[in-house]
Amino acid sequence: MKARNRRHRIMIEVRTTASDGYGGEVETWANYAPEYAAVYYGTGSEQREAAQQGGSQSASFEVLSNSKTRAVSVIDHRIAFDGGIWNITAAHDLDNGGRRLTAVRAAA
């Protein structure tokens, strides 16, 4: 995986719990792994379909494969990028030493 393609800084966040001050717990998100990523937005047809179905946008984030990125799951992790939150829908290894995280950002 070529470094020049990974020019966007993303933050992978992990779901965690914190005390609410009353003895209970609330779900929160904590920074997990800052990474440089190559970002590939969905095709034009995907973008048009998303606009018709509720305004979401898809993208693939390609990062280096390391112990933290290999541990990313679709349930307990998300990506903060470009002023938005991206919910991870798929994660898999690439042949070039990278890892692809596919995610969707819902329109605000």
Beta strands, then each sheet from edge to edge (+ up, - down):
strand 1: 8-19
strand 2: 25-41
strand 3: 56-64
strand 4: 77-81
strand 5: 84-93
strand 6: 98-106
sheet 1: 1+ 2- 3+ 6- 5+ 4- 1+
end
